[in-house]
Amino acid sequence: MSLAAHITTTVGTVTIDAELTCGAGETVALLGPNGAGKSTLLAAIAGLRAIDDGYIRIDSTSVDEPARAIFLPPEHRRVGVLFQDYLLFPHMTVRQNIAFGPKNLGIAPEAEWIAALGLTDLLDHKPSELSGGQAQRVALARALATSPRLLLLDEPLAALDASTKQAVRAELRSFLQQFEYGTVIVTHDPVDALVLADRIVVLEGGRITQEGPTAVVAREPRTEYLATVLGVTLVRGVARSGVIACDAGGELITSVEIDGTVVAVIRPQAISLHAGKPEGSARNVWRTSVTRVDAHGEHVRVDLAGPPPLSAAITPAAVAELGIAPGREIWASVKATDVSVHSA
């Protein structure tokens, strides 16, 4: 296990109490809204902040454990850190930036990643001469130069423009698949989490609200925050014989025979809007009204009053054809097979 931690600390009005693990060769994404405590957890693991209670063990070595008066400074933790702004020394060359950590520790730099990250021809360049993607690779090589047993990435793609982010994300994923120790990525971008991580941990208000394999968490979000960032609608209720009595009012018919307290997940693209009562195979049909209209990329997101309140995603042409606007009465439908249900 590269990391095993139970971190308790307070930042302002937020008390963080979270358990976090990361296995060798595993990439864990710590996902959550601003102010949830993600960066504080990373700082504590890196040794940039002491914890109030609990423990932090890296590669089976206790590095912070208040009850036993243990606190190892950052340089003795065998942790590599990549900050979101990279923080390369502007007056140093790429070669000097990478060698900085090992030189301070009096050890030979780990050089294998220089070639692996495509930096051989950039060693004599200054940071001002690098592209965003190149700067990220240099910062990554610097983090790896001390042969860390744990890698911490704080919003590693946040400093990149949209045109280069996708390519650099793919490069980073390829690298992480080769790294033999654990990696923890802090992000608020669900795409980064879905593409880069083997496992997702959701932190809200200093507490872990959901964790699990990436595919499972993406398919079965259990909090409003996670459903929102994944672009789906979360509906809670009580199911009986495949019919959900929704907490927010109304009913949903599903294709799943399940009883008890449940959470239903509905993609906005699965909801159809109609000027009149629709004919067809959809088993969920109801009359409602529009509460909000927002443009989202190639689609327009239409919030519906319910019950239950849901959000549909339609094309701009459909908005014009149906006269969609706040207050407009409309018919909505969704197939039972498009209502994903799991126990709450």
C-alpha positions in Angstrom: 0.0 0.0 0.0 1.6 3.3 -1.1 -0.7 5.3 1.2 -2.9 4.6 4.2 -4.2 7.6 6.0 -6.9 8.8 8.5 -6.7 12.5 8.5 -8.4 14.8 11.0 -7.8 18.5 10.9 -9.6 21.8 10.9 -9.4 24.6 8.3 -11.5 27.6 9.1 -15.0 26.4 9.7 -14.5 23.0 7.9 -13.4 20.0 10.0 -11.9 17.3 7.8 -12.2 13.7 8.9 -11.4 11.3 6.1 -9.8 8.0 5.5 -7.8 7.6 2.3 -5.9 4.7 0.8 -4.0 4.2 -2.4 -2.4 0.9 -3.5 0.8 0.4 -5.4 0.2 1.1 -9.1 -3.2 2.6 -8.4 -4.4 6.0 -9.3 -7.0 7.5 -7.0 -8.9 10.7 -7.9 -10.0 12.9 -5.0 -13.0 14.7 -6.5 -15.1 17.4 -4.8 -16.4 21.0 -4.9 -14.3 24.0 -3.9 -13.7 24.3 -0.2 -14.3 20.5 0.4 -10.8 20.0 1.8 -9.1 18.3 -1.1 -6.0 20.4 -1.3 -5.7 20.4 2.5 -5.6 16.6 2.4 -2.9 16.7 -0.2 -0.9 19.2 1.8 -1.1 17.0 4.9 0.1 13.9 3.0 3.0 15.9 1.5 4.0 17.2 4.9 3.2 20.8 4.2 0.6 20.7 7.0 0.5 18.8 10.3 -2.7 16.9 11.1 -4.6 17.2 14.4 -5.3 13.5 14.8 -5.1 10.2 13.0 -2.1 8.9 10.9 -0.5 9.1 7.5 1.6 6.1 6.4 3.5 6.1 3.1 5.0 2.9 1.9 4.2 1.4 5.3 6.2 4.1 7.2 4.3 6.4 9.6 5.1 10.0 8.6 2.5 11.8 10.7 0.9 10.4 13.8 0.2 13.0 16.6 -0.5 10.4 19.2 3.0 9.0 18.8 4.6 12.4 18.3 5.7 11.5 14.8 6.1 14.1 12.1 8.5 13.7 9.1 9.2 16.8 7.2 8.4 16.8 3.4 11.9 16.0 2.2 11.9 12.8 4.2 8.5 11.5 3.0 9.5 10.0 -0.4 6.6 11.9 -1.9 6.5 13.6 -5.3 4.2 16.6 -5.7 3.0 18.3 -8.9 1.3 21.6 -8.2 -1.4 23.0 -10.5 0.8 25.9 -11.6 3.8 23.6 -11.8 6.0 26.2 -9.9 9.1 25.7 -12.0 12.1 27.9 -11.1 12.1 30.5 -13.9 15.8 31.2 -13.7 16.8 27.5 -14.0 17.0 25.3 -17.1 14.9 22.2 -17.4 17.9 20.1 -16.4 18.5 22.2 -13.2 14.8 22.1 -12.3 14.7 18.3 -12.4 18.0 18.0 -10.5 17.0 20.5 -7.7 15.3 18.0 -5.4 17.9 15.3 -5.6 20.7 17.8 -5.2 19.2 19.1 -1.9 18.9 15.6 -0.7 22.4 14.6 -1.7 21.3 11.8 -4.0 21.6 11.0 -7.7 18.6 12.1 -9.7 16.3 9.5 -11.1 16.9 10.1 -14.8 14.8 7.4 -16.5 11.7 9.6 -16.8 13.6 12.3 -18.7 13.5 10.2 -21.9 10.2 8.6 -21.1 8.5 12.0 -20.8 10.2 13.3 -24.0 12.4 15.9 -22.3 15.8 15.0 -23.7 15.8 17.8 -26.3 14.5 20.4 -23.8 17.1 20.0 -21.0 18.8 23.4 -21.7 15.5 25.4 -22.1 14.1 27.8 -19.6 10.5 27.4 -18.4 9.5 30.6 -20.4 10.4 28.7 -23.6 8.1 25.7 -22.9 4.5 25.1 -23.9 2.0 24.2 -21.2 2.2 20.5 -22.0 6.0 20.6 -21.9 6.0 22.5 -18.6 3.7 19.9 -17.1 6.1 17.1 -18.2 9.1 18.9 -16.6 7.2 19.4 -13.4 6.3 15.7 -13.4 9.9 14.7 -14.1 11.0 16.9 -11.2 8.5 15.3 -8.9 9.8 11.9 -9.9 13.5 12.7 -9.7 13.7 11.7 -6.0 12.3 8.2 -6.7 9.1 8.9 -4.7 6.9 6.1 -3.2 3.8 8.2 -3.7 2.8 10.8 -6.3 0.5 13.7 -5.5 -1.0 15.7 -8.4 -2.9 18.9 -7.5 -5.2 19.9 -10.4 -2.5 18.8 -12.9 -4.4 20.0 -16.0 -5.9 23.2 -14.6 -3.2 25.4 -16.1 -3.7 24.1 -19.6 -5.9 25.7 -22.3 -8.7 23.7 -23.7 -6.9 23.0 -27.0 -4.0 21.2 -25.3 -5.8 19.6 -22.3 -7.1 16.5 -24.1 -3.7 15.6 -25.5 -1.8 16.2 -22.3 -4.5 14.2 -20.3 -3.9 11.2 -22.6 -0.1 11.5 -22.1 -0.6 11.7 -18.3 -2.8 8.6 -18.4 -0.1 6.7 -20.3 2.5 7.7 -17.8 0.3 6.8 -14.7 -0.2 3.3 -16.2 3.6 2.8 -16.0 4.2 4.3 -12.5 4.7 1.4 -10.1 3.7 3.3 -6.9 0.4 5.0 -6.0 -0.9 8.3 -7.3 -3.5 10.6 -5.7 -5.0 13.3 -8.0 -6.9 16.2 -6.6 -9.4 17.6 -9.1 -12.9 19.2 -9.5 -13.0 18.2 -13.1 -15.0 14.9 -13.6 -13.4 14.3 -16.9 -9.9 14.2 -15.3 -11.2 11.8 -12.7 -13.0 9.5 -15.2 -10.0 9.3 -17.6 -7.1 9.2 -15.2 -8.3 7.3 -12.1 -8.8 3.6 -11.3 -10.8 4.7 -8.2 -12.7 7.8 -7.3 -13.1 9.3 -3.8 -15.7 12.1 -3.4 -15.0 14.6 -0.6 -17.7 17.0 0.4 -17.5 19.3 3.5 -14.5 17.5 4.8 -16.2 14.0 4.7 -16.0 11.2 2.1 -19.5 10.8 0.7 -18.8 8.1 -1.9 -15.9 6.0 -3.1 -15.3 3.1 -5.4 -14.1 2.0 -8.8 -14.3 4.7 -11.4 -16.9 3.0 -13.6 -19.2 2.2 -10.6 -19.1 5.7 -9.2 -19.8 7.2 -12.6 -22.7 4.9 -13.1 -24.2 5.2 -9.6 -23.6 8.7 -8.2 -25.1 8.9 -4.7 -24.9 12.7 -4.0 -26.4 15.7 -5.6 -22.9 17.2 -6.2 -21.6 14.2 -8.1 -24.8 13.9 -10.1 -24.5 17.5 -11.1 -20.8 17.3 -12.2 -21.5 14.1 -14.2 -24.4 15.9 -15.9 -27.2 13.6 -14.7 -30.3 14.0 -12.5 -30.5 12.2 -9.2 -34.0 11.2 -8.0 -34.5 9.7 -4.5 -37.5 7.7 -3.5 -39.1 4.5 -2.4 -39.6 1.7 -5.0 -42.2 -1.0 -5.0 -42.6 -3.4 -7.9 -40.6 -1.2 -10.2 -42.5 2.0 -9.4 -40.6 4.8 -7.5 -42.6 7.1 -5.3 -40.2 10.1 -5.6 -39.3 12.1 -2.5 -39.8 15.3 -4.5 -43.2 14.2 -5.8 -44.5 12.2 -8.7 -43.6 8.7 -9.8 -41.2 7.0 -12.1 -41.7 3.6 -13.7 -38.6 1.6 -14.1 -37.6 -1.7 -15.9 -36.1 -3.0 -12.7 -38.0 -5.0 -10.1 -36.6 -3.5 -6.9 -38.2 -2.6 -3.6 -37.0 -0.2 -0.9 -35.3 3.1 -0.7 -33.5 3.8 -4.0 -31.7 6.4 -6.1 -32.6 6.7 -9.7 -30.2 8.3 -12.2 -31.5 9.8 -15.4 -29.5 11.3 -18.2 -30.8 14.6 -19.6 -30.5 13.2 -23.1 -32.9 10.4 -22.2 -35.8 12.9 -21.6 -37.9 13.9 -24.6 -40.0 17.1 -24.8 -43.2 17.4 -26.7 -45.7 20.2 -27.5 -48.6 17.8 -26.9 -49.2 14.5 -25.1 -46.9 12.0 -26.9 -47.8 8.6 -28.3 -45.2 5.8 -28.1 -43.5 3.3 -25.9 -42.3 5.6 -23.1 -43.9 4.5 -19.9 -43.2 7.8 -18.1 -45.2 10.7 -19.5 -46.2 13.8 -17.7 -47.2 17.4 -18.2 -44.9 20.0 -16.6 -43.5 23.5 -17.1 -40.0 24.9 -17.9 -38.2 26.6 -15.0 -34.8 27.3 -16.6 -33.0 27.2 -19.9 -29.2 27.1 -20.3 -26.9 26.5 -23.2 -24.5 23.6 -22.5 -22.1 23.0 -25.5 -24.0 21.6 -28.4 -27.2 21.1 -26.3 -29.6 23.2 -24.4 -30.4 22.1 -20.8 -34.0 22.6 -19.9 -35.0 22.3 -16.2 -38.5 21.0 -15.6 -40.7 21.8 -12.6 -41.9 18.2 -12.3 -43.1 16.4 -10.3 -40.5 15.0 -10.2 -38.2 17.9 -11.2 -35.8 16.7 -13.9 -33.5 18.2 -16.6 -33.7 17.5 -20.3 -31.0 18.1 -23.0 -32.3 19.1 -26.4 -30.9 20.7 -29.5 -31.2 24.5 -30.2 -33.5 23.6 -33.1 -35.9 21.8 -30.8 -35.9 24.8 -28.5 -37.0 27.0 -31.3 -39.5 24.5 -32.6 -41.2 23.9 -29.2 -41.0 27.5 -28.1 -39.0 26.6 -25.0 -38.8 29.3 -22.4 -39.2 29.7 -18.6 -42.9 29.2 -17.8 -43.7 27.3 -20.9 -46.0 24.3 -20.3 -44.6 21.2 -22.0 -45.0 17.4 -22.1 -42.1 15.2 -21.1 -41.4 11.5 -21.5 -38.7 9.0 -20.6 -38.5 5.3 -21.2 -38.5 2.9 -18.2 -35.2 1.4 -19.5 -33.6 4.8 -19.4 -34.1 5.1 -15.6 -31.1 3.6 -13.9 -31.9 2.4 -10.4 -29.8 1.3 -7.4 -30.3 0.9 -3.7 -29.7 4.0 -1.7 
